[in-house]
């Protein structure tokens, strides 16, 4: 049930795709088989998703303006896409008004052999062809991508499995590339030589440059959150965001989220170190080179799947999923600021299965926007709602 003081109508409205004026629920212009929503903040916020299309799939997107999702557009379509609940496409808006998108393409016959494709719009708004930001040619995993504006083009950060094709096999790495507006790779970097295999990455443009947050990995299987900043000479040596010391001999499929505004950078993440499931956040006041003490935002039956959106006043909203009865749980969020966390707020009751994916959060000028996949027998597809900025 919603917490005291939070309007019940907002939670109820979120469970329906058809909403009357004034409801918090938003009609998403997507088919009933649509899934894998992804939100990018900005003005306006942009929602992307994947739909079946003939023998393949298509990547669609829509902008949030005047309290509603606009008529969607198609960014890409094709066959042999890699479709996964935790590793999914994106569409982002660039400062010059153009758009960039990524999706995942199967390469070879192995289940997790796939590569990245990135496309951008031209000055006329038309989408160009997809191209790979990597050229290793190995039939291994390349995914968990974060796109971000970089100079006159787009930057991409991803988990790269090329060393798994070595003899003996190596581990997952974190790599990045800068692509110009024509799709040419102008620079590429190795950021970290050993990372967790399948946790989402996050990137935000901080005051000192783009900041990537990701789940790191040591040879002793400590899988805590690290961060690196792109400066004039390349990516900085990774720093640990917090010393959780989560020892786990496998990937928890639970990546961090990052946001930046003014002089502050926030990172939020899930950990179950010492058998305690928690959602935590930490702030940096030097552009992501160092982080202050971690704040515990939630504990108990938390599943993680965190999101983060920057708010006015050097604040951020951090969302997460908590388990409930059966395969239903609650999407919740609270604000964080240099003064500490705000109250916990309920957003909506949502499914907790992997098929439901990773709930999304983004901030516009007047609203916090949420999106997730509904998987129930009586209702399926993408759901969304908007709440006033806290």
N, C-alpha and C positions, 0 to 999 in steps of 0.2 A: 504494500500500500504506500501511497505517497507520504512523505514526511509532513508533519504538522506545519501549516503555514504555506504550503506549496499548492497552488490551485489544482484541484482534481481534474478540472476540465482540460487542462493542458496535457495531462497524461492520457486521458481518454481520447482526446482528439488525435493524438499521435498514432493511434492504432488503426486509423482508417485512411484510405487514400482519397476518398471523396469527402470534401470538407466544405462547410458553409462559410460565408464571409465572417471574419473575426475569429475563427478557429485557429489553433496553433498548427494543426496538421496541414501539410502542403501536398497538393496533387503532383506527383512525379510523372512527367510525360514519357513513361517507359512501359514496355510490354510486361505481361504477367510473368514471363520467364526471365526478365532482367535480373541481374545480380552484380556483385562486386562493385558497389558504389565507392566512389572516392571523392572527397571534397578538398578543394584548395581555397585558402583564404584569399582575400583581396576585395577589390571593389570593381565588379561584383564577385561574390563567391561563385565558384564553378563546381558543378557536380558532373562526374562522369560515371559510366556504367557499361556493362557488356551485355549484349543480346545475341541470341541465336540468329543466324542469317544464312538461309539456303544450306550449303554444306559446311559452313564455317561460323564465324562470329563477326560482329561489328562493334566498334567502340563509339559510343554516343556521349554527348555532353550538353549541358544546359546551364544558363546563367540565372542567378537569383536576383531579380529586380522587382521593385515595387511590391514586395511581399509574395512573389510567385515565381515558379520556374518557367522560363521562357520556352518557346518551341525548340526542340533539340536539333542538333546538327550531328553529322557523322564525321568522325576524325579518321577512321580507318576501318577496313573490312578485309577478311581473308580466311584462308583455310589453315589447318594445322596449327592453330594457336594453342599455347599452353595455358590452360585455365585451372586456377588453383585458388582456394578460399583465402589463403594468406598472402599470396604473391600476385598482385593484380595491377591492371593498367592505371594510367593517370592522364589527366589533361590539365595543363597549367597555363595561366595567362602571363604574358611577358610585358615588360614595361612599355614597349613600343606599340602595344595593342595586338601584336601577333599572338598565336597560340602554339604550344608545343605539346606533344603527346608521346606516350610510350606504350608498347604492348610486348608480349612474349611469343616467340615463334619456335616451334619444335625443330630440332636439328638432329637427325639421326634417329635410331630406333630405341635408344634407352629412355626409360620413363622420365628421367629428370635431365635429359639433354635438350636444352633450349637456350636461345639467345634473345637479345634485346633488340627491338626496333624502335627508333625515334623518328618522329616526323614533325614538321613545323609548317605553319601557314606562311604564305608570301604576303607581299604588300596588298595583293588583291583579295586576301582572305581565303584563297584556295589552298587545300592541303597538298603538300608535296609527298613524295614516296618515302617509305620508311627505310632507314639505314641503321647499321649496327655501330655502336660506339666502341666495340671491341673487335680485334682482328686475330685472336689466337687460334681460331678454327678448331678448338677441341670440342668433342661431343659431351660437354659438361654443363652444369647449371650456371646461368647468368641471370640474376633476377634481383628481386627486392629493391627496386629502383626508386630513387628520389630525383626528380627533375627540379631545377631552380634556374632563375635568370642569371646569366653570366656574360658580362660584356655585351656584345651585339648579338649574342646567340643564346645558347642554353647549356647549362652544366648538367651532368648526370653522375650520380653515385650509385654503385651497385655492389652486390655480393657476387664474387667471381670464382668459379670452381675449376679454372684451367689447371691448377696444380694437382687436382685429383686424377688427372690423366697421366701423371708421372709414375715412374716405377722406382721405388715404392710410391704410393699415392701420397700427395701432400694434403694440406688443409684448405679451407675456404679463405679467400682474401677479400679485402675491401679496396675497390678501385674507383677511379673517377676520370672523366673526360670533359673537355670543352669543345663544343661543336658550334661552328659559325652558322649564320642564317641559311647558307646553302647546303648544310649537312656535312661539311668537311670537318674531320676531327683535327683540331688545331693543337691540342695538348692532351696528354694522358698521364695519370699518376697511379702509383701503388701507395695507398694510404696505410694499410695494416696487413701484415703478412699472415695473420691467423685470427679468424673471427668465428663467431657462432654461425652455424650453417644456414639457418632459415628464419631469422628474426628480421622484421622490417627495419629499414633505415629511415632516418629523418634528416632534412636539411632546412635551415633557415638562414636568411641573409642578415648576419649580425653587423655590429658597428665596425668590426675589423675585417669583415669578409664572410663568406659562406661558412656555416658551422654544420658539420655532420655529426649526428649521434647514432650509435649502433651498439649492438651487444658484442662485446669483445670475448676472447677466449684465450686462456693460458694453457700451456702444456699440461698443467695439473688440473684442468677442467674447471677453473674459476671463470664464470660467465657473467661478469658485471658490465655496466654501461660505460663506454668511453666516448670521447669527442675529439674532433680535430678541426682546425680552422684553416681555410685557404687564404694565404697571403701572397705578397709579390714574388716570393721565392718558392712557392709550393705549399703543400699541406703541412701543418705543424705536427710535431710528434704527438701521438694520441695521449690524452690525459684521462684518468679515471674520474668519472663524474661523482661517484660515491664508492666507498669501500664496503660493499655489501658482503663480499666473499661467498657468493652463491656457488657452491660446488655441485655441479650437475653434469652427469656423463651423457648428455644428449641435449638437443635444442628444445627449448620451451616454446618456440614459435610465438614469441611475445616481444616485439621490438619497442624501442623508445619513441617518443614524440618530442619535437623541439620547436621552439618559437623564439622570435627576437623582436624587440621594439625599443627604440632609443638606445640606451647604453646597456640594456639588460638582455640576457639570454636565459631562457628556461628550458630544462629537459625534464620530462616525466617518464616513468617506466614502472614495470612490474618486477618484483623479485619474490622468491620464496626461500631466501637464505635462512638457514637454521630452522627450516620447517614452518616459517611464518610467511604466509601470503600477504603481500603489501603492495600498495601503489604509492610511489614516492616521487618527489620532485626536488630539484635543486636549481639554484640561480647562479649565474656568472655576471660579474660587473666589469669584466675586462675582455668582453667579446668572445668568451668561450674558451679562453686559455686556462682558466682555473674556475672552480666551482665552490660555493659555500656549503654549509652543512645541509644535509638532506632533510626534507620535511616528509613525515608520514601523512598521507592523505586518506588512506583507507586500509582496512585490514579485515581479517575474518574470511568470509566466503568470496573473496575477490578472484576473478578470472583474469584480470588485466585487460589486454586489448585497448590500450590507452590512446587517447587523442589529446591534442593541445591546440588552442587558438589564442592568439594575443588579443588583449583588450586595452582600451584606453587607460592611461594612468599607470603604466608600467606593470600591468597585471596580466594574468593569463587564466584561461579556463581549462581545466584538465578533466577529461571524461574517462570512464572506465566501466566495466561490466561486472556485476556481482551475480552469483548463482542464486537460484530460488528453487521453487518446486518443479520437479521434472526437468524439462528442457527449457523452462522459462526463467528469466532473470530480470534484473533491473539495470538500465543504463542510467548512470549517475554522473554528476560533475560537481566540482567546487572550484572557486577561484583561488589563485595564489598571488601573493604580492611580496615585496620586501618586508612587510610587516607580518607575514605568515598567511596561513590558509583561511578562507572564508567558510561559511556553513555548507554542508553537503546538501545537494538538491537532486531530487528525482526528476528524470526526464521522461522515461517511458518503460513499460514492460516489454521486453524483447526476447527472442529465442537465443539460446546460448550454444546451440550446436555449431560445429565447424561450418556447416552449410550456410549459417547466418553471417559468416564472415566477420570483418572487423568494423564496428560502428565508426562513423565519421563525425567530426565537428569542425566547423569553420566560423569565422566571424565576419560580418559585414558592418556597415556603418551603424545600423540600428538593431541588429539581431544576431543571436547565436543560432546557427543552422546545424541540424543534426540529420544524419541519414544512416540507414541500416537495411539489411535484407530480411524480409518476413518469410518464414518457411512453413507456416501452419497449413493444415489440410484445407482450411476454409479461406485462407488468404495468403497470397504469395506475391513476391515482387519487392520493389524498393519502396521504403517508407521514409518520410522526411517530415520534420517540423521545425518551426522557428520560434525562439523565445526572445523576449526583450533582453538587451544586454544587461547583465547584472550590475 
